[in-house]
Amino acid sequence: MFVSNHDWTVTFPNVAPRPFRALLEDALGPVSYYIGGENGMPFKPKAHATRHILAEKGWSKREVLYVGNTEADMRTAANGQLMFLNAMWHGAASTYGFQFASPLDVARYIDCLCLGLADWFWALEQGPLRVYALAPFTTLSPRYAEAHAYSENARATSKHGVGDANFWGRLLAARVYFSGLVDEIDYITAYPGHAPDSSETVIGEALNILGKSLRKSYLPDLITRHTKAVKSQTARSSGGSVGVENQLNTIRLNRAPSRGVGGKAYQSPPTRSGKTILLVDDICTEGNSFEAGRAYIGATGASVICVSWLKTINTDYRTVSPAFDRFDPFTVQKFNAPVSTANHWYSSAIKSHSAPTDLADVYRRYFNWSWPAGI
């Protein structure tokens, strides 16, 4: 689908000028070409420009990506609430959107990350409790042998910064976009690391781009760590365990979080009744991080949707039960242990049994992708 505010012509040395559309059709066959001001087509960057095309074609927003390069393209995509893919091979005209170095890079993104997963692997959808995961996490289970490679990469990426944050960030953004979750949220944030001085999530840039593209501000420092928490993996390896209070007693909310990476701080808390926050974490095990985040954000009156890259296999999710009464989420709190929890069975929340194989296929193809034969 080609969209322009002008009916361009192309001039070659010693050859008569030709309409750009004619050149496209020479190469591609008949194309759909919309020109601002013609046949009822609004001009870019008005929101009605993309709405006009979607209405005429019978498409939803979540079936469409916008590929462009200029500031006008960026604004057109944002106004239409479409994910913006920045075609950098034309030059750095706009700094927004996910940046792609070549048409091949765009094609790989669409074929693998946009079309590769048909659904969430794991989903809890019980009233205000909404938790989603792309695929299972395991590096040992024979039953999920196909998950070992991407699980190792996810762990290396999230814990050591040596995997491929670009892959996980773009995959998560695509799933949030195409699943329609993006239409339900107002802000995006990520759960912090275990220590006050932990680095920002490795997919922070992808979340920031997704937020900017769709006017859903990324709040990188909404949840802050004031005291170092015990790592669950460390506790388990020594024969112990930690409860949700390990997270509840070591975080608080920032009253004036940043509007995007490096952005200005809000003058008043953006989290409040009527707003919905997308809370992102890397690997969900028992849900202690998500439950702490839900408790603190929920104390502002806002709703929370939780999304993780992966869900640890054969491990039940534990919700805080009953939910806490309202408390001041912007100050340090002390919740007495043990905090009462309720189990949600791991197996009962599996939504797509094909997701482990699907993601394994996406993972392999993404790092070895080439144009399909005959194209």
Order of alpha helices (4+ residues) and beta strands (2+ residues): beta-beta-beta-alpha-beta-alpha-beta-alpha-beta-beta-alpha-beta-beta-alpha-alpha-beta-alpha-beta-alpha-alpha-beta-beta-alpha-beta-beta-beta-alpha
